[in-house]
Structure formats: C-alpha cells, structure tokens
Amino acid sequence: MTINIKNFLKDKSKLSKMGEFQSLKQIEGLEMSATSADLYGDGRDDLALFYFTKGANYASLTTSNSITSEFIPWNNNSHKKIIKGLMVNTKNANTFTGKQGKEGIDTLAKNLSRILTIKESKSQKGTNETVKIKDLIFASTGVIGEEFPTEKIKDRLTDLVDKLRKDHNKMYWLKVASSIMTTDTKPKVAYEEIIVGDELIRICGIAKGSGMIAPNLATMLSFIFTNADINSNLLKTLLKRAVANSFNAISVDSDQSTNDMVSIFSTRFLKIGQNLSLNDKVIQKFELALKKLCLNLAKQIVVDGEGAKKFLTINVINAKSLGSAKNIAFSVANSPLVKTAVAGEDPNWGRIVMGIGKSGEIVDQKKLKVKIGNFIVAENGKVSESYNEEKLKEYMQWDSIEIEINLKQGNDAFKCFTCDFTHDYIDINADYRN
C-alpha cells in the first residue's frame, strides 16, 4: 500500500504531521480501497470504495436543500436496511446533470455489482453470493452542473475492487479519507472505542468538508463505521441525535450543499444484545462515543474551512427556547462582518450585537451580556465599564476565539462553531473550477 502523495500536494496546504491524526483501527467486516480515475487531471486519488463482506446495517441523513445530487434519490429508492457497498467520487457533484447523471449511477451500479460478484466467487470461501445493484449506495462531491464522468469512473472499477483490503492501519485510513477531499487541505478522521465486558466496540469515522458549510447538514460527506451489531432503525435515531450538536452546529459560509450526507454502518460482527433500545446501558455508552466522534469530525471541518485562520465558538446561553438560541447563534456565526472582524483581529463587538438583533428574536437589551473570551464587552444596554480594548486585541490574536451571548431570558442554550473569513476564501472560490 502506498499513499498517493498528490492528494497532499496543494498550493495552499496546511502542513500536517502524522502525529496530528488519531490512529483508527480495523473494523471487522469492512474492506476499503482508493484509486485515481484522474478526474482532477493530476493523478490524485478521487474514488473510494467501502465493501461489507457480510453486509452492513446502515442509516443516512442527507441535505435538506430542495436541489440534490442524483445519488440521493438513487440511494433512497434502494429501500434496503442492509447493504454491501458504498462508492464515493470527488471532483463532480453529479448535481443538475439530469438524465445523464442518473443513468451514470445506473451504469456504475451494474458494473460494480458484477465485479464484486466475481470477487466473491474467487474468494477463499468461494461463495456464489450475488452482489445486487440495490446492495450498493453512492456519494459524490465536487462541482455542480458538469457532466458526470461515468466512463472514467467505470474504467477504474476493477482496479478499485482489486485494491480492497481488510487490514486498516492509520496510513490506510488517511489514504481513503484523502480520496474524498475537494478543497480540503487535510483528511479528517476520528476514532472512539468502548469496552463492554470483554469486548471492544470500535467506531471509526472519516469526513470531508471545507466550504459551502451550513446546516442542515453541512456541505460535507461523513462516513462512520462500527463493529457493534446495532439495527438500522436504532442507528438512524442515534445518528439524528449525534448530528444535532455536531454536523448541524457548524457553519463556514452559510451556504448549504446539494450533496450533504452522513452515514453510519454496522458490520454486525460484535453481538451486544438483542432488542436493544436507547435505554440500554451499552447503547447509552455507544451514543456518548458517537456524539464525541461526530463533534470531533465537525470541528475538523470548521478548522479546515476554506481560507480559515481562526476557529470561532458562538455560545448562546439562558435563551427562552432552543430555537431562539440556535437562531441567534447562527445569525452571529454567519455574519460576514463578524467573521471578517475576527480575521482582522478586531474586537468590534458592535457587529456581534448587530448579529443578535438581525436574528429576528426579541432580545431585552438591558439584560443582554456579551463576552469575548473571558472579557465582558457589553451589558446593561451599553459597553461594559470593565471594557479594555488593549487586552481584547491581545486575545483576538489567538487562533481559537469564543463569544458568549447571555440572553437572561430562560434556561435553553446552543453552541455552534464557525471560522473567520479571510481573503484566501475569496481566492479559493473565485478559482474553484480551475
């Protein structure tokens, strides 16, 4: 196995060391591969395949954008609770491609199912198992409205299947995670494990996302894998709960993708009980680990936001309702004026107040308290008497900034995560298709 170094050679890459990435472990029943269909014209890996040798329970959440990639209705029409494989391509979103894009998925599904069936027949166990077209799901990411490169991808399917391997070390997870990137500067991986009796439940996750990030979900693809045997319905519930304060709590530029998808797959290798529910202790432990993993991946997306230099947390507390807290948090997080002030290291708290007010929520100015870091900047309807511009300017030089908005109206709260807007964001998106 070799890492395709071209996946890491970008003009504006942030230098990363192997030690910065978590070590992901093998998931029994999962085989993975990555290869190049030369969709970018530079030889980098741009296709990934995840194959479940004994099938996998799964659940997916997708974008709420009314315009979607062709793969989303294709997957939804499968109506399967157990699948055999997921194939992902980058560079092309397969969105607004009409009949050609849909037929492209049909063609790839027919060819991939045939090649995987041949693989099964040649395996050591020599099964006669047929991998059906509807046993496969797909995901795409990249440019909207360009013709889907069906033939280029089809020509590489045999190689993609031949490269499938069941042994997954840290380097191999990074290789596969790199193959789904677009404008990302680094792969995104996360790992959690739970000990239940003498058994080890493993959860591995990868994600891509850098721009066009906003709920729901967040212009990203994320794939999560576990060896724990959890049925599809329970996986769906757990995923929804985990996404609420992770992938649906981030924003880079407030633009919501046509291709968002987060999926979780159970290879069913580790039996942890029958008729499990949210009340079972093992599931409660699993849920905590899943939430931690999703938040980890979501934050990695924000940190790698296009052109981002600073990570920004907006924490709204003591709101009258969760909805009100979310509206205010995202109103501030998505304000270009707030984000550019953070980029310029300017503690211009007036822009935060503006963002609160434009949310449409009714706020009592005399109760409102705003903090940047540990510094109170506004309270009692005016600038704080303890306001110190020089100390705030020092704080604004940090690469992680927190804004706390205390509404003093109730007991609900919501925390969202975003990044600054730099000139690099403009450069990346002005030149996105070249």
N, C-alpha and C positions, 0 to 999 in steps of 0.2 A: 504493500500500500504506500502510495506517495501523496503528499499534499500538493494540490495544484497551486503553486505559488502565485499564479496570475490572479487568483481570487483576492490576494492581499496587496497586489501592486496597483494602487490607485493614486492619482496625483495628490489627493488631499487626505490620504490615510492617516489615521492617528496611530502612532507606533504602539503596539501591544506586545507583551511578553506572555509566554505560555503560562507562567505562574499566575497571571491575572484571571485566567479562566478556571472555573470549577472542573474537577475531574468527574466525568459522567461514567457510569458503569454499564455493563451489559444488561440488556433486558431479554430474558429468555423468551424465545418465540418470535423475536424480531430480527430481520435481516435488513441491511441498509446498503445503498450504493449511491455514488455520484459520478457524473461524467459530463463531458462537454459536447453539445450539439453545435458549438460555435455560433450561438445566437448573437453574441456580442462582437463576433469577428476578431476576437483576440485569444481564443483558445481556453478561456477560463471555464470552470465547471458551471453549468447552468441547468442541469437536470438532476433530480434526486428521486430515489425510489425507496419506499418502505414496504417490506413484504412480511406478512404474518404467516408463519409456517403452519399454524393450526387455526388460523383465523383470529380475529380480534373483535371484542365488543367495542363500540365507539360512540361518541357523541360529538356534535359540532355546533358551534354558534357562528353565524355569518353576519355580514354587514346589513344595516337597515336602510342603506341607500336604495332608492327605488330603481336605480340602474345598476345592474350587477354583471359580473363576468359570466360567461357561458357555463363555466364549470359549476356554478352554484345551483342552477336549476337541474343540471345533469346529475349532480350528487343527490339532490333532494328527491329526484324521481327514482332513485335506487330502492328506497323503502326497506333497506336491509339493516338489521341490527348487528350483524356480524359481517366483517369484510376481510378481504385477503391482502389488499394493497392500496397504497396511496402514491401517486406520482405527481411531482411538482416541477414546474418550469418557471424560470425567471426570464426577464427581458421583455416578455409580451404578456399583457394582461388578459388577452382573449375577451375583451370587452368592446361592445359596439362593433363586433365582427360579423353579426348576422348569421345567415345560414352557413357560411364558410367556417365560422368558429365552432358552431355546434357540430357540424359534420367532422371537423378536425378531431374533436374529442371522441366521437364515434369511431373514427378510423384508428386512433391511438388505443382505445379500449379493446377493439377487436384484435389488433396486432399484439398488444401487451398480454392479453389473456391467453392467446395462442402460445406465445413464447414462454410464459410462466407455466403453462400446462406441460410443455415439453420439458422444462426444467424439473417439474415434479416427477415425470416419468423416468428421468435419468438419475434421480436422487438415489441414495443408498437404500432407502426403504422401498424404492420402486413402486410408488403408488400410481394408481390410474386416476387420481383425482383431477377433475377438470376445473380450472380457474375460469369462472364465468365472467362475462363482460360486467355484469352488475355487482361482481365481487370487488370491483375497483372504484376508487374515487380519485378526484383530481384537484389540483390547486394551481393557480397561475398568478404571477405578479409581474408588473412592468408597465410598458406604455399602452395607453388606451387607444383603440381605433386603428391599430395597424394589423394587417393581415396575419392571421395565426400561422406560424411556421410549421405546419403539420408534417411535411415531408422531411424537413431537417430533423425534427424530433423522432419521427418514425424510424429513420435510418440509424438512430443510436439506441433503439430499444434493446436490441440483442446485447450490445455492449453493457447497457445499464443492468440487465438481468445477470449477465456473466460476472459482473463485479459485485454482486450481492455477497455480503459476508455477515456472519453471525457474531463474530468477535469484535467488540467495540471498545477500543481504548480512547483516551482523551483526544488523541490526534485524529482518530477517525470521526468522532462526533463533530470536531471542529471542521473537518473536511466537508461533511454533509451539511452542516449548518452554513458553511460558506457558500455552498452551491445554490442556496435560495436567496442570497442577498441581491439587492439592486443598488441603491445609493448608500447602503450601509458601509461603514468603514471597518467594521469588525463583526465576526459572527457572535451570536447571542445564545448562550447555553446556560442551563441551570439544573441542579440536582438536589433531591431530598431523599431521605430514607427513613423508614420506621421499623423498629424491632417489635414484632408481635410474637411473644413466646420465643420459640427457637427459629422463627422465620424472619427474613429480611425483605420488607416491601420496598421496592425501588421506584422512584419517579424521576424520569429524565425529560427535559424539555428543551426545545430549540425555538428560536423566533427570528423573524426578520422585520425590519421597520425602521424608518429614518425620517421620512417626510410624508405628507398627506395623512397626518396622525390626529385623530379626534374620535370620541365615541360616536356611534356605537358600531363596531368595536373601535379599532384604532389604526386603520390603514396598515395592517400588518398580517402576517401569517405566523401562527404558532402551533407547534405540534408537540403533544405531551404523551409520554408512554409510561405504562406501569405494568409490572408483572402480576399485580393483585387481581384476582378474579372478581370483578365488580360488573354487574349487569348494566346494559346500555341506558336504561331509564334512570338508574341511580347516578350513573356517570353524568348524564345531562343535568340533573339537579345540582350535583356538586360543582360542575363546570360553571353553571349560571351564578352560583353563589361566590365562586372564586373570582370570576371576571368582574363582578360589580365594583370592587375596590382595587382592581389592578388594571387590566386592559381597558376597562371603561372608566378609568380615573386618570387617564393621561391625554395630553394634547401637545403637539408640536406646532401646528399651524392652523388648527381648527377645520381643516379640510378632511372630509370623510371619504374613504376609499370605496370603490366599487367592488373590491376584491377581498375585503377582510374575512378572515376565517381563523378560528381557534378550535382545535380538535384534540380530544383525549382518547387514547386507545389502551384497552386492557388485553394483554396477550393471554390472560386466564390461566397462567402457569401456577400461580400460588393461590391455593384454595384457602380462603379466610372465613368461610362460613356460608350458610345458606339463608335465603330470605333476609338479606341484610337491609337495614334502614338507616336513616340519619341518626337514629337514637343509639345505634350500636357503638360501643367504645372504640372499636377498631376503625370504623368509618369516621368517627369524630377525630381521631388522630390523623387519619388519612386526609381529611378535609383541611385541617390546620397546615399540614405539609404542602398540600396542593395550593392553598392560598399563598403560602410563603413563596413557593416556586413561581407562581403567576406574577406576584408583585415584583419579584427579582427580575424576571424577563421584561415586564412592563417598564421598570425603571431603566433597564439597559437600553431599551428603545429610546427613551427620552434623553438619556445621556448621549446617545449616538444621533440625536436629532440633527437634521441637515444644517451644517454650519454652527452647531451649538458649541458654546464655550462654558455655559453655566447651567446647572441643574436647579430648578426652582420648584419649591413646595408651597402650595396655597392651602392653608388650613383654616377653614371656617368653623367656628365653634359657637355654641349657645344660640343656634338658629331655631326658629319656630317650627320648622319641618325639615326633613331630609331633602325634599325637593328644593326648598328655598336655599339651603346650604350649598347644594350642587350648582344651582343656577348662578349664585354669586361667585363660587369658586371658579367655575369655568369662564364667567364673564371677565374676571380679572386675569385668569391664566391665558385667555385667548386675545387679550388686548395687545395690539401691536405696539402701542405707546408704552405699556408696562414692560413688555419684552425687550424693546429697544433701550429703554432706560436701564434695565438690568445689564444689557450688553455693554452699555456705556458706563456702567458702574456709578450711575447717578441715583441717589436716594430720593427720587422725585415722588414722594408719597401721594401727592395730589392726583397722580394718574391711577393709583390704587383706589382712592376714594371715587374717582370717576367711574372706574370699572365696577365698583359695588353698585353705584347708583344706576348705571345703564342696564343692570340685570333685569330690571322690571319688578324687583322685590321691594316691598315697603320697608324702609330702614329708619330707625329713630336716630338721627344724627347725634343727639346728646348722649345716647347710650353707647354708641359705636366706639370701639377701641381698636386701633390698628398698630401692629408691631412689625418691625422688620428685624429679624433675628431676635435678640433679647431687648431691643430698643423700642420703647413706646414712641410712636411718631405723631399719633393723633388721638385725642379723647375729648369728651365734653364738647363736641362740635367745633373743635379748633386744634391747632398744633399743640402738642404736648409741651408742658412747661419744662420737662426734662430733655427736650429735643436737643441733640448735639450733632450737628452736621458733619463735623470732622470725624467723629467716631463712626458714624454711619458710613462715611466714604471708605473708611478702612474696612468695615465689614463687607461692603459691596465688592471688594476685590476678591473675596472668597469665591471658590468655584461652585459652592452649594449655598443657596440663599433660601431662607424661609420667611414667608409672610403669614402672619396670623391675624385673622379678622374676627373679633369678638363682637357678636351682634347683641348679646344680652337680651334675647327675646324668647329663649326656650332652652331645650336640652339636646337638640339634634346637632350633628356635626358631619362634615365631609372634608376629606383631604384629597386634593388632586395634584398632579405632577406635570410640569412642563419645562421648557428651556427658553433661553434667550433667543432673540432674533439678531443675527449678525449679517454683515454684507455677504458672507460666504453662502448664506441661504439663497440670496438672490442669484449669485453666480451659479450655484448648482442647478437651480430650477430654470434659469434663463438658458442653460445649455444642456437640459436634461436628455434630449433625444439625440445628441451628438456623441 
